[in-house]
Amino acid sequence: MAITLTSEIIESTINALPIQGRIMLRLLLIQYLDISQEDIDYIAADRPDPRFVSGAKPLVQVVAKETIVTITNRVAQYRNQTRRKREQLWLQSECLRKQITYGEALCAQTERLLKDTFKLTADEIAALKAQARAALPKPALRELDRHWDKGEISDEDYRRKRLGIVYQTDLRKLDRERKRLDSVQRDYAIACHAPLQDHELGHVWGIPAGTLVARKAKFLHQYLQGAQTALQATAEPSLDLWKKTLAVLASRPVERSVAPYDGMDKTEAGLTTNLQTFALKTIAEDLESRAWLNISLSLFALQRLLVIQSERDMDPDALNQALLQRAAPPSVAQPDAGVATQPRQIDDWQEHILRSMKGENIR
């Protein structure tokens, strides 16, 4: 009976290699495996000593403390870099999946509202759906608001038409989110199956490139032979086994980190408010893509968004209320004659978007 490659087989095969081989494989797979202090001490002692070049060979080799610190920092740099990248892409995928689920629920509830409350036929709803991609919401909203301001349309007709615009907007957002998810999933697969590169290995180990490549080829072959033996397979080891190794390790749960607040949107409270607006899909459509770009680049924002999405109320009554609120006509209340009209102020989210578009670094 064939034995399946597992994380345990992978790690036991690596641990059975000579110390140089163990270090090489752990560095290659640093996204999943840890480098021990013994490994770091060996790397420090294994580096070429510049005194050898001038002909002076020390009787007792002493490794400077600074060398140990430098190697430790470089190991930590590549470990955090690869693991944070995997976590960030995983968070993007999870946030997009939850956003799509919520968007699909909103669209389904909108169809029920249009059919049951506003008496649209199935053909009319299908027409709205077919025209969603080419629809221009801003001119339609301006025209609808103009009729409302002149009293030429009833409250029910306004809500019905406005809900149709909301429905088309949510359909377009869903389409973009599905495309984003496809792209993020491709990037995630690439990141999960990417070992450390030769120049990165050299940056940590500090040995000549030729020596590094020779060791890599030697110990990668030894690992594949060892894994093949552990699987009790008779065929010659191949690179397919290396791909399977990466696939098995990639199936491990993503390591979660604690990301500090990075100053996005000036305050943490302001960021949370804007993330709630994004999660509930009430952000303006023309700001939505730029907002997602900024969120996707911040590990803290992605972690906070995932929490907010998990706390959303998916009950049909709550979705109904949210949709009817989005479809409500503007207030007809007029400002008091003695009160000066205040100029419209942009909020922190909009200011962040505008500055990002301008390329300014000043907050």
C-alpha positions in Angstrom: 0.0 0.0 0.0 1.5 3.4 -1.1 2.5 5.7 1.7 1.4 9.4 1.4 4.0 12.1 1.8 3.3 14.0 5.1 4.8 16.8 7.1 6.2 14.3 9.5 8.0 12.4 6.8 9.4 15.6 5.3 10.8 16.8 8.6 12.2 13.4 9.6 13.9 13.1 6.3 15.5 16.5 6.6 16.6 15.8 10.2 18.4 12.6 9.0 20.6 14.7 6.6 24.1 15.9 7.6 24.2 19.3 9.3 25.0 21.1 6.1 22.0 19.4 4.4 19.7 20.1 7.3 20.6 23.8 7.1 20.2 23.9 3.4 16.7 22.4 3.3 15.6 24.4 6.3 16.7 27.6 4.6 15.0 26.6 1.4 11.8 25.9 3.3 12.2 28.7 5.8 8.6 29.7 5.1 7.6 26.5 7.0 10.6 25.3 8.9 12.6 27.0 11.7 16.4 27.5 11.8 17.8 26.4 15.2 20.6 28.1 17.1 22.8 25.2 16.3 22.3 25.9 12.6 23.1 29.6 13.1 26.3 28.7 15.0 27.4 26.3 12.2 26.7 28.9 9.5 28.8 31.5 11.4 31.7 29.1 11.7 31.3 27.8 8.1 31.8 31.2 6.5 35.1 31.9 4.8 37.6 33.7 7.1 39.1 36.7 5.3 42.4 36.0 7.0 42.8 32.8 5.0 43.2 34.9 1.8 46.4 36.7 3.2 47.8 33.3 4.3 47.3 33.7 8.0 45.3 30.7 9.4 44.2 31.0 13.0 45.0 28.0 15.2 41.7 28.4 17.1 38.6 29.7 15.2 36.7 32.3 17.1 33.3 33.5 15.8 32.6 37.1 16.6 29.4 37.8 18.4 28.5 40.3 15.8 28.5 37.6 13.2 26.0 35.5 15.1 23.8 38.5 15.5 24.0 39.4 11.8 23.1 35.8 10.8 20.2 35.7 13.3 18.8 38.9 12.0 19.0 37.8 8.4 17.3 34.5 9.2 14.6 36.4 11.0 14.3 38.8 8.1 13.6 36.1 5.5 11.4 34.0 7.9 9.2 37.0 8.6 9.2 38.2 5.0 8.1 34.9 3.5 5.6 34.1 6.3 4.0 37.6 6.4 3.6 37.5 2.6 1.8 34.2 2.8 -0.4 35.4 5.7 -1.2 38.7 3.9 -2.3 36.8 0.7 -4.3 34.4 2.8 -6.0 37.2 4.6 -6.8 38.9 1.3 -8.4 35.6 0.1 -10.4 35.2 3.3 -11.6 38.8 3.2 -12.6 38.6 -0.4 -14.5 35.3 0.2 -16.5 36.8 3.0 -17.1 40.0 1.0 -18.4 37.9 -1.9 -20.6 35.8 0.4 -22.1 39.0 1.8 -22.5 40.5 -1.6 -24.3 37.4 -2.9 -26.7 37.5 0.1 -27.4 41.2 -0.6 -28.1 40.6 -4.2 -30.4 37.7 -3.5 -32.3 39.7 -0.9 -32.5 42.6 -3.3 -34.1 40.4 -5.9 -36.7 39.3 -3.3 -37.4 42.8 -2.3 -37.9 43.9 -5.9 -40.1 41.0 -6.6 -42.2 40.8 -3.4 -42.3 44.4 -2.2 -42.0 46.5 -5.4 -43.7 44.0 -7.7 -41.1 43.7 -10.5 -41.4 40.8 -12.8 -38.7 38.2 -13.3 -38.0 39.6 -16.8 -37.5 43.1 -15.3 -35.1 41.8 -12.7 -33.2 39.8 -15.4 -33.0 43.0 -17.5 -31.5 44.9 -14.5 -28.9 42.1 -14.1 -28.1 42.0 -17.8 -27.5 45.8 -18.0 -25.6 46.1 -14.7 -22.1 46.0 -16.2 -22.8 48.9 -18.7 -25.0 50.9 -16.4 -23.9 54.4 -15.4 -25.1 55.0 -11.8 -24.2 58.6 -11.3 -26.3 60.1 -14.1 -29.2 57.8 -13.1 -29.0 58.9 -9.5 -28.8 62.6 -10.4 -31.9 62.2 -12.6 -33.7 60.3 -9.9 -32.9 62.9 -7.2 -33.9 65.7 -9.6 -37.4 64.2 -10.0 -37.6 63.7 -6.2 -36.6 67.3 -5.5 -39.4 68.5 -7.9 -41.9 66.2 -6.3 -42.4 64.4 -9.6 -42.0 60.9 -8.1 -43.5 59.1 -5.2 -41.6 57.6 -2.3 -42.3 54.1 -3.4 -41.3 54.7 -7.0 -38.1 56.4 -5.8 -37.2 53.5 -3.6 -38.0 51.0 -6.4 -35.7 52.7 -8.9 -33.0 53.5 -6.4 -33.0 49.8 -5.3 -32.5 48.8 -8.9 -29.4 51.1 -9.0 -28.1 49.6 -5.7 -28.7 46.1 -7.1 -26.6 46.9 -10.3 -23.9 48.5 -8.1 -23.6 45.4 -5.9 -23.5 43.1 -9.0 -20.6 45.1 -10.4 -18.8 45.0 -7.0 -19.3 41.2 -6.9 -17.8 40.9 -10.4 -14.7 42.8 -9.4 -14.4 40.9 -6.1 -14.5 37.6 -7.9 -11.7 38.7 -10.3 -9.7 40.0 -7.4 -10.1 36.6 -5.6 -8.9 34.7 -8.7 -5.8 36.9 -8.9 -5.0 36.6 -5.1 -5.4 32.9 -5.2 -2.9 32.6 -8.0 -0.4 34.8 -6.1 -1.0 32.8 -2.9 -0.3 29.5 -4.8 3.0 31.0 -6.2 4.0 32.3 -2.8 3.3 29.0 -1.0 5.4 27.0 -3.6 8.4 29.4 -3.7 11.6 28.2 -1.8 14.3 30.7 -0.8 16.2 31.9 -3.9 20.0 31.4 -4.3 20.9 35.0 -3.7 18.9 35.0 -0.5 20.5 31.8 0.6 23.9 33.4 -0.1 22.9 36.5 1.9 22.3 34.3 4.9 25.1 31.8 4.6 27.8 34.0 3.2 29.6 31.3 1.2 30.7 31.6 -2.5 28.0 31.2 -5.1 29.6 28.1 -6.7 29.9 26.3 -3.4 26.3 27.3 -2.5 24.8 25.9 -5.7 26.8 22.7 -5.4 25.7 22.1 -1.9 22.1 22.9 -2.8 22.1 20.3 -5.7 23.8 17.7 -3.5 21.5 17.9 -0.5 18.3 18.4 -2.5 19.2 15.1 -4.2 19.9 13.4 -0.9 16.6 14.7 0.5 14.6 13.4 -2.5 16.3 10.0 -2.2 15.5 9.9 1.6 11.9 10.9 1.0 11.6 8.3 -1.8 12.9 5.6 0.6 10.5 6.7 3.3 7.6 6.4 0.9 8.8 2.9 0.0 8.8 3.8 -3.7 11.0 2.1 -6.2 11.0 4.7 -8.9 13.9 7.2 -9.3 13.4 10.4 -7.2 12.2 13.3 -9.3 11.4 17.0 -8.9 7.8 16.0 -8.7 8.5 14.9 -5.2 10.0 18.3 -4.4 6.7 19.9 -5.7 4.8 17.5 -3.5 6.9 18.6 -0.6 6.0 22.2 -1.1 2.3 21.3 -1.6 2.2 19.3 1.6 3.8 22.1 3.6 1.6 24.7 1.9 -1.5 22.8 3.3 -0.4 23.7 6.8 -2.5 26.4 8.5 -1.2 29.9 7.9 0.8 31.2 10.8 -1.0 34.2 12.3 0.9 37.2 13.5 0.1 40.2 15.7 0.4 43.2 13.4 0.7 46.7 15.0 -1.4 49.6 13.9 0.4 51.2 11.0 -1.2 54.7 11.1 -3.6 54.1 8.2 -6.4 56.7 8.2 -4.7 58.7 11.0 -6.4 57.0 13.9 -7.4 53.4 14.7 -11.0 54.4 15.4 -11.2 56.2 12.0 -9.8 53.1 10.2 -12.3 50.9 12.0 -15.2 53.1 10.9 -14.0 53.1 7.3 -13.5 49.3 7.3 -17.1 48.9 8.5 -18.3 51.1 5.6 -16.3 48.9 3.2 -17.5 45.7 4.8 -21.1 46.7 4.6 -20.7 47.8 0.9 -21.9 51.3 1.6 -18.7 52.9 0.3 -19.0 54.9 -2.9 -18.4 52.7 -6.0 -15.7 55.0 -7.4 -13.7 54.8 -4.1 -14.1 51.1 -3.6 -11.2 49.9 -5.7 -8.7 52.3 -4.3 -10.0 51.5 -0.8 -9.4 47.8 -1.3 -5.9 48.5 -2.7 -4.9 50.3 0.5 -6.5 47.7 2.7 -4.8 44.8 0.9 -1.3 46.4 1.5 -1.9 46.7 5.3 -1.7 43.5 7.4 -3.3 45.3 10.3 -6.2 46.5 8.2 -6.8 43.0 6.7 -6.8 41.5 10.2 -9.3 44.1 11.5 -11.5 43.8 8.3 -11.7 40.0 8.8 -13.0 40.5 12.3 -15.6 43.1 11.2 -16.8 40.8 8.4 -17.3 37.9 10.8 -19.5 40.2 13.0 -21.8 41.3 10.2 -25.5 40.4 10.6 -26.5 38.1 7.8 -30.1 37.7 8.9 -32.6 38.4 6.1 -34.3 41.0 8.1 -31.1 42.9 8.8 -30.2 42.7 5.1 -33.6 44.1 4.2 -33.2 47.0 6.6 -29.8 47.8 5.2 -31.1 47.7 1.6 -34.1 49.9 2.3 -31.8 52.4 4.1 -29.6 52.5 1.0 -32.6 53.0 -1.2 -34.2 55.7 0.9 -34.8 59.1 -0.7 -32.7 62.1 0.5 -34.0 64.2 3.3 -36.4 66.9 2.3 -35.8 68.9 5.5 -34.6 72.4 4.7 -31.9 74.1 6.9 -33.0 77.0 9.1 -32.8 80.4 7.5 -30.7 81.8 10.3 -28.1 79.0 10.2 -25.3 79.3 7.7 -24.7 76.3 5.6 -21.5 74.6 6.4 -19.2 73.5 3.5 -19.0 69.8 3.0 -16.0 68.2 4.7 -14.3 65.2 3.4 -13.7 62.4 5.9 -10.4 60.7 6.8 -11.1 57.8 4.4 -11.7 60.1 1.4 -8.6 62.2 2.3 -6.5 59.1 2.5 -7.7 58.0 -1.0 -7.0 61.5 -2.5 -3.5 61.6 -1.0 -2.8 58.1 -2.3 -3.9 59.1 -5.8 -1.7 62.2 -5.7 1.3 60.2 -4.4 1.8 62.4 -1.3 3.5 60.9 1.7 2.5 63.6 4.1 -0.4 62.5 6.4 
